[in-house]
Amino acid sequence: MTKAKTFWLLALILTAGLGIAVGRSNSSSPPTTAPAPKPALNVEATQPDLRDLPLILTANGSVAAWQEAIIGAEVGGLRLVEIHAQVGDNVRKGQVLAVFDQERVAADVAQSRAALAEAEANREEAKQNAARVRRVVDSGALSDQQVSQYLTGEKTAEARMRSAKAQLDQQLLRLRHVQVLAIDDGVISSRSAMLGAVASEGQELFRLIRQNRLEWRAEVTAAELRWLKAGVAVSVEVPDTGKVIGKLRTVGPTLDDQNRNALVYVDLPGAGQSGFKPGMFAYGEFQLGARPTLTVPQTALSLREGFIYVFRLREDSGGLARVGQTKVRLGRRAGDRVEIVEGLAPGERLVAEGASFLSDGDTVRVVR
């Protein structure tokens, strides 16, 4: 065989082998499967649900006396000789709190009695004279002027007797008022009475918290007034002192011109026995009932950059799901449940716990 034929034969064999190799390389091969994403966390799913949460309105205010009575001197110019009540004393209506010197008043009473006795004697004499005149008036023994004098003298004597009796009643009233009495049950909140002092009529001696009854005066906004009605239960708490359940008595009829807030008045039964004192600052909660609202467990929330987020579960397949970060606005809290005011709808599936460890778009394994 010639060299030329041998060369072409080898070339043909190489070309055929190369074609076979290329054909095999172009034949279909089984597709490769992308590896499954690795879940970032094993989570449980939860859903927002409607629950009745208590509707509570909060406010701040001060404890004050329901009514504070001023007890003053009802007689003037007398020296105070006895004091029987001090600040903080519980007193009963009619109890003697202080006593003024009564010697001068007693002397005035005696003088008035004597003046009354004299006036009564003069009246009796005038009545007898008038009676005798009436018997002889028709006989003409007395002139008309004399008759008129005797009859007028009777009326004058009657008037003087009544005046003397009024003077005696006035002195007896002064004598009764030398004792300063409590005008109601309550507790003495202040005392300005000084032993030995000469008081003027109407001068303040004591202040009395009537019936030891306290109230809470709180400020609320105009928008909050629509929720408040007389009879609403209120929980009032003084820090480090105690808590009292009160009742809203009334809402102030006007709003403050400066801050546009209104005052509400809450009765606090038994607050004095709980350690409450007028002037204490107190925090209160108005119990306005309950209403259904959308809630989620507190563990489903995540705080990031000053905002609150939850993580929705999406594309659940084979136990794996992707999560989407959603911003929400919160409302009230009750136990471990939190009200969602905005951002969610009922029935959505959420990550129940561990949201703080997730990022938007992460893959998770839903274990329940």
C-alpha positions in Angstrom: 0.0 0.0 0.0 1.3 3.3 -0.9 2.1 6.0 1.7 -0.6 8.3 0.4 -3.4 5.7 0.8 -2.2 4.8 4.3 -2.3 8.5 5.4 -5.9 9.0 4.1 -7.0 5.8 5.8 -5.7 6.9 9.2 -7.3 10.3 8.7 -10.7 8.7 7.9 -10.5 6.6 11.1 -9.6 9.6 13.3 -12.5 11.6 11.8 -15.0 8.9 12.4 -13.8 8.4 16.1 -14.1 12.2 16.7 -17.6 12.2 15.3 -18.7 9.4 17.6 -17.2 11.2 20.6 -18.9 14.4 19.7 -22.2 12.6 19.2 -21.9 11.0 22.6 -21.1 14.3 24.3 -24.2 15.9 22.7 -26.5 13.1 23.7 -29.1 14.1 26.5 -27.8 13.7 30.1 -30.1 13.5 33.2 -30.7 17.1 34.6 -29.0 18.0 37.9 -31.3 19.1 40.8 -30.5 22.3 42.7 -29.8 21.7 46.4 -32.8 22.7 48.7 -32.2 25.9 50.7 -31.2 25.4 54.3 -33.9 26.6 56.7 -32.8 29.4 59.0 -35.0 28.3 61.9 -37.5 25.8 63.0 -40.7 27.7 63.8 -44.3 27.2 64.9 -47.2 28.9 63.1 -49.9 31.0 64.7 -52.8 33.1 63.5 -54.3 36.4 64.7 -57.6 35.8 66.4 -60.4 37.9 67.8 -60.6 38.1 71.5 -62.5 40.3 74.0 -59.9 42.6 75.5 -60.8 45.0 78.4 -61.2 48.6 77.2 -59.3 50.7 79.7 -58.8 54.5 79.8 -55.9 55.8 81.9 -55.5 59.1 83.5 -53.5 60.9 86.2 -54.8 63.2 89.0 -54.7 64.0 92.7 -56.5 62.7 95.8 -58.6 65.4 97.5 -61.2 65.8 100.2 -64.8 65.3 99.0 -65.9 68.3 101.1 -63.9 70.2 103.7 -65.9 72.1 106.3 -64.7 75.1 108.2 -65.6 75.2 111.9 -65.4 78.8 113.2 -66.1 80.8 116.3 -69.8 81.7 116.6 -69.2 84.2 119.4 -66.7 86.9 119.5 -64.6 88.6 122.2 -64.2 85.4 124.4 -61.1 83.7 125.5 -60.5 80.1 124.4 -60.0 78.0 127.5 -60.2 74.4 126.3 -59.2 72.5 123.1 -60.4 68.9 122.8 -59.4 68.0 119.1 -56.1 67.8 117.2 -55.2 67.3 113.6 -55.9 63.8 112.5 -58.6 63.1 115.2 -61.7 61.3 114.0 -64.7 63.1 115.5 -68.5 62.6 115.6 -71.2 65.1 114.7 -71.9 67.2 117.8 -68.7 66.4 119.6 -67.1 69.2 121.6 -63.9 70.4 119.9 -63.2 73.5 122.0 -64.7 75.7 124.8 -64.7 79.5 125.3 -64.8 81.2 128.7 -68.5 81.5 129.5 -68.3 83.7 132.6 -69.1 86.9 130.8 -71.8 85.3 128.7 -73.3 83.9 131.9 -73.4 87.4 133.4 -75.1 88.7 130.3 -77.7 85.9 130.5 -78.4 86.8 134.1 -78.8 90.5 133.3 -81.1 89.6 130.4 -83.2 87.4 132.7 -83.6 90.3 135.1 -84.5 92.7 132.3 -87.2 90.3 131.1 -88.6 89.9 134.6 -88.9 93.7 134.9 -90.5 93.9 131.5 -93.0 91.2 132.4 -93.9 93.0 135.6 -94.4 96.3 133.7 -96.6 94.6 131.2 -98.7 93.0 133.8 -99.2 96.4 135.5 -100.0 98.0 132.1 -102.5 95.2 131.3 -104.3 95.8 134.6 -104.5 99.5 134.1 -105.8 99.1 130.6 -108.5 96.7 131.9 -109.7 99.2 134.5 -109.9 101.9 131.9 -112.0 99.8 129.6 -114.5 99.2 132.4 -115.0 103.0 133.0 -114.5 104.3 129.6 -118.2 104.7 129.0 -118.7 106.5 132.3 -116.8 109.6 131.2 -114.6 109.6 134.3 -111.5 109.7 132.1 -110.7 111.9 129.1 -110.1 110.4 125.7 -106.4 111.4 126.1 -106.1 109.5 129.4 -107.8 106.4 127.9 -105.4 106.5 124.9 -102.4 106.7 127.2 -103.4 103.7 129.3 -104.2 101.6 126.2 -101.0 102.6 124.5 -99.0 101.9 127.7 -100.3 98.3 127.6 -99.0 97.9 124.0 -95.7 99.5 124.9 -95.2 97.3 127.9 -96.0 94.2 125.7 -93.4 95.3 123.1 -90.7 95.9 125.8 -91.4 92.5 127.3 -90.9 90.8 123.9 -87.7 92.8 123.3 -86.4 91.7 126.7 -87.2 88.1 125.8 -85.4 88.3 122.5 -82.4 89.7 124.3 -82.4 86.8 126.7 -82.7 84.3 123.8 -79.7 85.9 122.1 -77.6 85.6 125.2 -78.7 82.0 125.7 -77.6 81.3 122.1 -74.2 82.9 122.8 -74.0 80.7 125.9 -74.7 77.6 123.8 -72.1 78.6 121.3 -69.2 78.9 123.8 -68.9 75.2 123.0 -67.4 74.6 119.5 -69.1 71.5 118.1 -68.3 69.3 115.1 -70.9 69.9 112.4 -70.5 66.4 110.9 -68.6 63.1 111.2 -65.1 63.3 109.9 -61.4 63.8 110.5 -59.8 67.1 111.6 -57.5 68.2 108.7 -56.2 71.5 110.3 -56.4 73.4 113.6 -55.8 77.2 114.0 -57.4 77.4 117.4 -54.9 78.6 120.1 -55.4 78.1 123.8 -55.9 81.5 125.5 -56.6 83.4 122.3 -59.5 85.8 122.1 -61.3 84.9 118.9 -63.5 87.1 116.8 -66.9 86.0 115.5 -66.5 83.9 112.4 -62.8 83.2 112.9 -61.7 79.8 111.6 -60.7 77.3 114.3 -60.8 73.9 112.6 -61.1 72.3 109.2 -62.9 69.0 108.9 -62.9 66.4 106.1 -66.6 65.5 106.1 -67.2 61.8 106.7 -63.5 61.2 106.0 -64.6 60.9 102.4 -62.0 61.3 99.7 -62.2 61.6 95.9 -59.9 61.4 93.0 -59.8 64.4 90.6 -58.3 63.4 87.2 -57.8 65.2 83.9 -59.0 63.7 80.7 -59.0 65.0 77.1 -62.1 66.2 75.3 -61.9 63.1 73.0 -61.9 60.8 76.0 -65.0 62.3 77.5 -67.3 60.3 75.2 -66.3 57.1 76.9 -67.0 58.3 80.5 -70.3 58.2 82.3 -71.4 58.3 85.9 -71.1 54.9 87.6 -68.0 53.7 85.6 -65.7 51.6 87.8 -62.2 53.1 88.3 -59.1 51.5 89.7 -57.1 54.2 91.5 -53.5 53.5 92.7 -51.1 55.6 94.7 -47.5 54.4 94.3 -46.1 52.6 97.3 -49.4 53.1 99.2 -52.2 51.0 97.7 -55.1 50.6 95.3 -58.8 51.4 95.7 -61.7 50.6 93.4 -63.8 53.7 93.1 -66.7 54.9 91.0 -67.0 57.9 88.7 -69.4 60.3 90.3 -69.5 63.1 87.8 -67.7 64.8 84.9 -66.8 68.4 85.1 -69.2 70.6 83.0 -66.4 72.7 81.5 -62.9 72.3 79.9 -59.8 74.2 81.0 -59.1 77.1 78.6 -55.3 76.4 78.6 -55.0 72.6 78.1 -58.5 71.8 76.9 -58.8 69.0 79.5 -61.8 68.3 81.7 -61.9 67.2 85.3 -63.7 64.1 86.4 -64.5 63.2 90.0 -64.2 59.7 91.3 -65.5 58.6 94.8 -63.0 56.5 96.7 -64.8 54.6 99.4 -62.5 53.5 102.3 -59.5 55.3 100.8 -58.5 56.9 104.1 -58.2 53.4 105.7 -56.0 52.4 102.7 -53.5 55.1 103.5 -54.7 57.7 100.9 -54.2 61.3 101.9 -55.5 64.5 100.2 -52.8 65.9 97.9 -51.4 62.5 96.9 -50.7 61.9 93.2 -52.6 58.9 91.8 -52.8 56.9 88.6 -56.2 55.5 87.5 -57.7 53.2 85.0 -61.4 53.5 83.9 -62.9 50.1 83.3 -65.0 50.6 80.2 -66.0 47.0 79.5 -64.6 44.8 76.7 -64.8 44.5 72.9 -63.5 42.0 70.4 -60.2 42.9 68.8 -57.5 41.2 66.6 -54.7 39.9 68.8 -51.4 38.0 68.4 -49.1 36.5 71.0 -46.4 38.8 72.3 -43.7 36.3 71.2 -44.7 36.9 67.6 -43.5 40.5 67.7 -40.0 41.9 66.8 -38.8 45.4 67.6 -36.5 46.8 65.0 -35.3 50.4 64.5 -38.2 51.7 66.7 -40.9 49.8 64.8 -42.8 46.6 65.6 -42.9 43.8 63.0 -44.3 40.3 62.6 -43.3 37.6 60.0 -45.8 36.2 57.7 -45.4 32.6 56.4 -45.5 32.3 52.6 -45.0 29.6 50.0 -45.3 26.7 52.4 -44.1 23.6 50.6 -42.9 20.3 52.1 -42.7 21.8 55.6 -40.5 24.7 54.3 -41.8 28.3 53.9 -40.4 31.8 53.2 -41.1 34.6 55.6 -42.1 38.2 54.9 -41.5 41.0 57.3 -44.6 43.1 58.0 -44.9 46.3 60.1 -47.8 46.5 62.5 -49.3 49.0 65.0 -50.1 47.8 68.4 -52.9 48.7 70.8 -53.9 47.3 74.2 -52.3 44.4 76.0 -53.9 41.6 78.1 -51.6 39.0 79.5 -49.5 37.5 76.7 -51.9 38.8 73.9 -51.4 42.2 72.1 -54.0 44.0 70.1 -53.1 44.6 66.4 -54.6 47.9 65.4 -53.1 48.0 61.8 -51.1 45.8 59.5 -52.8 42.3 59.7 -56.0 40.6 58.8 -57.6 37.6 60.4 -56.5 34.1 59.2 -52.9 35.1 58.2 -50.2 32.6 59.2 -47.4 34.1 61.3 -44.2 32.9 63.0 -45.3 32.3 66.6 -41.9 32.7 68.2 -38.3 33.6 67.4 -39.1 36.5 65.1 -36.1 38.4 66.4 -33.8 35.9 64.8 -35.3 36.1 61.3 -34.8 38.4 58.3 -37.2 39.3 55.5 -37.1 36.4 52.9 -35.6 33.8 55.1 -36.6 30.1 54.7 -37.9 28.4 57.8 -39.1 24.9 58.7 -42.7 24.9 60.0 -42.8 22.2 62.6 -46.4 22.8 63.7 
